[in-house]
Amino acid sequence: MPIKFGHQIVTQVTCARVRVVIADRAGRSAEGWGETPLSVQWGWPSLLPYEPRHQSMRRFCERLAALWPRHGDHGHPLELGHDFLEHVLPGGLAEHNQAGGLSEPMPRLASLICASAFDLAIHDAFGNLLGRPTYATYNSELMNRDLGHYLQPVDGSSLRFAGRFPEEYLTLPRRDYLPAWHLVGGLDPLEPGEIRPPVPADNHPVALTDWIERDGLHCLKIKLCGDDAAWDFQRLVRVGAIAERMGVRWLSADFNCTVTDPAYVNAVLDRLLAEQPRLYQMLLYVEQPFPYDLEANPIDVRSVAGRKPLFMDESAHDWKMVRLGRSLGWSGVALKTCKTQSGALLSLCWAKAHGMPLMVQDLANPMFAQLSHAQLAAHAGTIMGLETNGSQFFPAASEPEAQVHPGLYRRCNGQVDLTTTGPTGFGYRAGEIRRTLPAPAASCE
């Protein structure tokens, strides 16, 4: 099924999967894996054709494969990842754009997507090397630097990060079962009578009502267009009516950066409150209506956040952007592993320390990407589970992983199940997954 969000439609995706081997000073070694879909339309929205952007992101992954082994020496993955993002990635991106030959440079968000697979792999390898879960490595025992090395509180705050470590902001032990948010794309049929050919012959639901019935869904995330208030309102009402009829408890609205004036969102919300108060009550939060470059578009969003919690998504590149967003009135932060594990952890710590609620959002993550994504949500302490929609749009892509982790790739009773994850790293249990991989696109030591 195609995914429509904002002005973008996704019909295909390339996944970048990275294998990293690390070693300690004693000569012990371990491998780790990281993966992310190269979501071109999300990370690089543009009028440029899809394929030049897609190929540019693929080439940048190969460039990163050469840069990573030359970076750093010994250290904790968070330290190595942070230093790479701060000191190596910007120069690598500038060189890539200079050599790229495109009329438009690759944006930072797209570069973070490419970098995330490498960063995830190093965090996974470190846990495997120590024989413990990755989320049991973010503490004073194993880290050389405290959070004061990375983070600064808002001006005038008495908050101090010195002497504090990420584990203080994590949910430990993690939750094994998480509420699952289903994505209602702009092209998704809502009722069986709306299904039009070609219909995927994959024995999975197509209409929203069938998805709710099969998976026992309780949370629906509704993609809106942001430039047609009447359509957006009616879409909310139609999905909301189905939700109310079928026992769904929560809704969220995602405009995907398509709105430039808070008055647009306010008008939709105010009309919903006046005409559909029950649906307004079910709306848990609003996600990223405004352009993701906050520095270029410093919009005061307090009027929206005063109506419903307003979460940053595309804008939340790192903790510094979260800090800027908070100053503009944003309520909370949607974390994503595709912006790197290191960056997600630091944003998580900064946001929690400043009282900002969290969600963990999907990039339609398949295969290994779904496991690290679910682990972040299980340890982040979100307001309500996680978004998980890879099984909606390309379920067959994850069949080998689903043989080992069935509860992570098919939602049951409105939840995902993490109890099959392994005891080290991100818990992939990679040796048990029977997937035939293509030849590496790049190999560097």
C-alpha positions in Angstrom: 0.0 0.0 0.0 1.3 3.5 -0.7 1.8 5.9 2.2 0.5 9.4 1.7 1.5 12.1 4.2 1.3 15.8 3.6 2.2 16.3 -0.1 4.3 13.2 -0.3 3.4 9.7 -1.5 5.7 6.7 -0.8 5.5 3.7 -3.0 9.0 2.2 -2.5 11.9 2.4 -0.1 15.5 1.3 0.2 16.7 0.1 3.5 20.3 0.7 4.6 21.6 -2.1 6.9 25.0 -1.7 8.5 27.2 -4.3 10.2 29.9 -2.9 12.5 32.7 -4.9 14.3 34.2 -3.3 17.4 37.1 -4.3 19.7 38.2 -3.3 23.1 41.8 -2.9 24.4 41.8 -6.5 25.7 41.3 -7.7 22.1 37.7 -8.9 22.5 35.4 -8.1 19.6 31.7 -8.1 18.8 29.5 -7.2 15.9 26.5 -5.0 15.9 23.7 -4.2 13.4 21.9 -1.0 12.5 19.2 -0.4 9.9 17.0 2.4 8.7 14.7 3.0 5.7 16.0 5.8 3.5 12.8 7.6 3.6 13.5 10.2 0.9 10.2 11.9 0.9 10.2 12.4 4.7 13.9 13.4 5.1 14.3 15.4 1.9 10.9 16.9 0.9 11.5 18.7 -2.4 10.3 19.3 -5.9 13.3 17.5 -7.2 12.4 14.0 -8.7 12.6 11.1 -6.3 15.4 9.1 -7.9 18.2 11.7 -7.8 17.5 12.3 -4.1 17.3 8.5 -3.5 20.6 7.9 -5.2 22.2 10.8 -3.4 21.3 9.3 0.0 22.6 5.9 -1.1 25.9 7.4 -2.1 26.1 9.3 1.2 25.7 6.0 3.1 28.7 4.7 1.2 30.7 7.9 2.0 29.8 7.4 5.7 31.1 3.8 5.6 34.5 5.2 4.7 34.4 8.0 7.3 33.3 6.0 10.3 36.4 3.7 10.7 38.6 6.8 10.5 36.7 8.5 13.3 37.7 8.4 17.0 39.5 5.8 19.0 38.1 4.3 22.1 35.0 5.4 23.9 31.4 4.7 24.8 29.0 4.6 21.7 27.2 7.8 22.9 30.6 9.6 23.0 31.7 8.4 19.6 28.3 9.0 18.1 28.0 12.5 19.5 31.5 13.4 18.3 30.8 12.0 14.8 27.6 14.0 14.5 29.3 17.2 15.7 32.7 17.1 14.1 32.6 14.7 11.1 29.1 14.5 9.7 28.8 18.3 8.8 32.0 18.2 6.8 31.1 14.9 5.1 27.7 16.4 4.1 29.3 19.5 2.7 31.8 17.5 0.6 29.0 15.3 -0.6 26.8 18.2 -1.6 29.7 19.9 -3.4 30.4 16.8 -5.4 26.7 15.8 -5.8 25.8 17.9 -8.9 22.2 18.5 -7.7 20.5 21.9 -7.8 19.5 21.4 -4.2 21.8 20.2 -1.4 20.9 17.2 0.8 19.5 18.6 4.0 20.8 17.7 7.4 17.7 15.6 8.2 18.5 13.3 5.3 22.1 13.0 6.4 21.0 12.0 9.9 18.9 9.2 8.4 21.9 7.9 6.6 24.1 8.2 9.7 21.6 6.5 12.0 22.2 3.0 10.8 26.0 3.2 11.6 25.3 4.8 15.0 22.7 2.2 15.9 25.1 -0.6 14.9 27.8 0.7 17.3 25.4 0.9 20.2 24.2 -2.6 19.5 27.8 -3.9 19.2 28.8 -2.4 22.5 26.0 -4.2 24.3 26.9 -7.4 22.6 30.6 -7.0 23.6 29.6 -6.6 27.3 26.9 -9.2 27.2 24.2 -6.9 28.4 21.3 -4.9 26.8 22.3 -1.7 25.1 20.0 0.3 27.5 22.0 -1.1 30.5 25.1 0.7 29.2 24.1 4.3 29.7 25.4 4.8 33.2 28.4 6.1 35.2 30.0 2.6 35.3 30.6 2.6 31.5 30.5 6.2 30.3 33.5 8.5 30.5 31.4 11.7 30.2 28.3 12.8 32.1 25.4 14.6 30.5 27.0 18.0 31.4 29.5 17.4 28.6 26.7 17.4 26.0 23.7 19.3 27.3 22.9 22.8 28.5 19.7 23.8 30.3 17.6 26.8 29.4 19.1 30.1 30.4 18.3 31.0 34.0 17.4 27.4 35.1 18.8 25.9 38.2 18.9 22.5 36.4 22.3 20.9 36.2 23.4 18.0 34.0 26.8 17.6 35.5 27.1 14.3 37.3 24.0 12.9 35.7 23.8 10.0 33.1 21.1 8.9 30.7 19.9 5.9 32.8 18.3 8.4 35.2 15.9 9.5 32.5 15.1 6.0 31.1 12.3 3.6 32.0 14.1 0.8 33.7 13.1 -2.0 33.6 11.5 -1.4 30.3 7.9 -2.2 29.4 7.4 -5.5 27.5 4.0 -4.5 26.0 3.4 -1.2 24.4 0.2 0.4 22.9 0.5 0.5 19.1 -0.5 3.5 17.0 -1.8 2.7 13.5 -1.2 5.3 10.7 -4.2 6.4 8.7 -2.6 7.7 5.5 -4.2 10.2 3.2 -4.9 7.5 0.6 -6.0 4.7 3.0 -9.6 3.5 2.4 -11.6 3.8 5.6 -14.4 1.3 4.9 -14.3 -1.9 2.7 -16.6 -0.2 0.1 -13.8 2.4 -0.6 -11.2 -0.2 -1.6 -10.2 0.3 -5.3 -8.0 -2.0 -7.4 -5.2 -2.9 -7.5 -5.7 -4.7 -4.1 -2.6 -6.2 -2.6 -2.9 -10.0 -2.6 -1.1 -10.5 0.7 -4.0 -11.6 3.0 -3.6 -8.4 5.1 -6.4 -5.9 5.8 -6.7 -2.9 3.5 -9.6 -0.8 4.9 -9.1 0.9 8.3 -12.1 -0.9 9.8 -10.6 -4.3 9.0 -7.3 -3.2 10.5 -9.0 -2.2 13.7 -10.9 -5.4 13.9 -7.9 -7.7 13.2 -5.3 -6.0 15.4 -7.6 -4.7 18.2 -6.3 -1.2 17.7 -6.9 1.5 20.3 -4.8 4.4 18.8 -5.0 6.0 15.4 -2.7 8.6 13.9 -4.4 10.6 11.2 -2.3 12.1 8.3 -3.7 15.4 7.1 -2.8 17.6 4.2 -2.4 21.0 5.8 -3.6 23.1 2.8 -7.3 22.2 2.7 -9.0 22.8 6.1 -12.3 21.4 5.0 -10.7 18.1 3.9 -8.7 17.9 7.0 -11.7 18.5 9.2 -13.8 16.0 7.4 -11.0 13.4 7.5 -10.8 13.8 11.3 -14.6 13.5 11.6 -14.8 10.4 9.4 -11.9 8.6 11.1 -13.2 9.7 14.5 -16.6 8.3 13.8 -15.1 4.9 13.0 -12.9 5.1 16.0 -15.8 5.9 18.3 -17.9 3.1 16.8 -15.2 0.5 17.1 -13.9 1.3 20.5 -10.7 3.1 19.6 -9.6 5.3 22.5 -7.1 7.8 21.2 -6.5 9.9 18.0 -3.6 12.1 16.9 -3.3 14.5 14.0 -0.2 14.9 11.9 0.2 17.7 9.3 3.8 16.8 8.3 5.2 20.3 8.1 2.6 21.6 5.6 1.2 24.5 7.6 2.8 27.9 7.8 0.2 29.8 10.0 -1.0 28.6 13.4 -4.4 30.0 12.6 -5.0 27.2 10.2 -4.5 24.5 12.9 -6.4 26.5 15.4 -9.4 26.8 13.1 -9.5 23.1 12.6 -9.2 22.4 16.3 -11.8 25.0 17.3 -14.3 23.7 14.8 -13.7 20.1 16.1 -14.3 21.3 19.6 -17.5 23.1 18.7 -19.0 20.4 16.4 -17.4 17.2 17.6 -16.5 17.6 21.3 -16.1 13.9 21.9 -13.6 13.6 19.1 -11.8 16.7 20.3 -11.5 14.9 23.7 -10.1 11.8 22.0 -7.3 13.8 20.2 -4.3 13.2 22.4 -1.8 15.5 20.6 -1.0 17.3 17.4 2.2 16.5 15.5 4.5 18.9 13.5 2.2 21.1 11.5 4.9 23.7 10.7 8.1 23.7 8.6 10.8 21.6 10.2 13.6 24.2 9.9 12.8 26.1 13.1 15.8 28.5 12.6 14.4 29.6 9.2 10.8 29.5 10.5 10.7 30.6 14.1 6.9 30.5 14.4 5.4 31.2 17.8 3.1 28.1 18.3 1.8 28.8 21.8 -1.8 29.3 20.5 -1.8 25.8 19.1 -0.1 24.2 22.2 -2.7 26.0 24.4 -5.4 23.9 22.6 -3.7 20.5 22.4 -0.2 19.2 23.2 2.0 20.0 20.2 4.9 17.6 19.4 8.0 18.3 17.4 8.9 15.6 15.0 10.9 16.5 11.9 12.2 19.6 13.7 13.7 17.7 16.6 17.1 17.0 14.9 18.9 17.2 18.2 18.6 18.6 21.8 19.5 22.1 20.6 16.5 22.2 18.2 14.3 20.8 21.1 15.5 23.7 23.2 14.6 26.2 20.4 11.3 24.5 19.9 10.5 24.8 23.6 11.2 28.5 23.5 8.7 28.9 20.7 6.0 27.1 22.6 6.2 23.4 21.5 4.9 21.1 24.2 6.7 17.8 23.6 9.1 15.8 21.4 8.6 12.8 19.1 11.8 10.8 19.1 13.0 8.7 16.1 15.9 6.3 15.9 16.4 7.4 12.3 17.9 10.6 13.7 20.6 8.4 15.4 20.4 6.6 18.7 22.9 9.0 20.2 20.9 12.0 19.2 17.6 10.5 20.4 19.1 9.7 23.8 20.4 13.2 24.3 17.1 14.8 23.1 15.2 12.4 25.5 17.3 13.5 28.5 17.0 17.2 27.7 13.3 17.0 27.1 12.5 15.0 30.2 14.7 17.2 32.4 12.7 20.2 31.2 9.3 18.6 31.7 8.5 17.9 28.0 6.5 14.7 27.3 7.7 12.2 24.7 6.4 10.0 21.9 8.4 7.6 19.7 7.3 7.8 16.1 7.8 5.4 13.2 9.5 5.8 9.8 7.5 2.8 8.6 10.4 0.7 10.1 10.8 -2.9 8.8 13.2 -5.6 9.7 16.0 -4.7 12.2 14.8 -1.1 12.2 11.6 -2.1 14.0 13.5 -3.7 16.9 15.7 -0.8 17.8 12.7 1.5 17.3 10.5 -0.5 19.7 13.4 -0.7 22.2 13.6 3.1 22.3 9.9 3.4 22.9 10.0 0.8 25.7 12.7 2.7 27.5 11.6 6.3 26.8 8.5 6.5 28.9 6.2 7.8 26.2 2.7 9.3 26.8 1.2 6.4 24.9 3.2 3.5 23.4 4.7 3.9 19.9 3.7 4.4 16.3 4.3 1.2 14.4 3.2 1.0 10.8 5.8 -1.0 8.8 3.4 -4.0 9.0 0.7 -2.0 7.3 2.5 -0.9 4.2 5.0 -3.7 3.5 4.4 -6.6 5.8 6.2 -9.2 3.7 9.5 -7.2 4.0 9.9 -8.4 7.6 8.9 -12.1 7.3 12.3 -13.5 8.3 12.4 -11.3 11.4 8.8 -12.0 12.2 9.6 -15.7 12.5 11.7 -14.9 15.5 9.8 -11.9 16.9 6.1 -12.3 15.8 4.7 -9.9 18.3 6.8 -7.0 17.0 5.6 -7.3 13.4 1.9 -8.0 13.9 0.0 -6.1 16.5 -2.3 -8.0 18.8 -4.9 -6.5 21.2 -3.6 -3.1 20.1 -0.1 -3.8 21.3 3.4 -4.8 20.3 5.2 -7.5 22.3 8.9 -7.2 23.1 9.3 -10.4 25.1 11.1 -12.2 22.3 14.1 -9.8 22.2 17.4 -11.2 23.2 19.5 -10.4 26.3 22.3 -8.3 24.6 22.5 -5.3 22.4 19.1 -4.3 20.9 18.1 -8.0 21.1 17.9 -8.7 17.4 18.9 -12.4 17.8 20.5 -11.9 14.4 22.0 -15.4 14.2 18.5 -16.9 14.3 17.1 -14.8 11.5 17.2 -16.5 8.1 17.6 -13.6 5.8 19.7 -13.6 2.6 21.5 -10.3 2.3 22.8 -8.8 -1.0 26.5 -8.2 -1.4 27.7 -5.1 0.7 27.5 -1.8 -1.1 30.6 -0.7 0.8 33.1 -2.4 3.0 35.8 -0.5 5.0 38.2 -1.2 7.9 
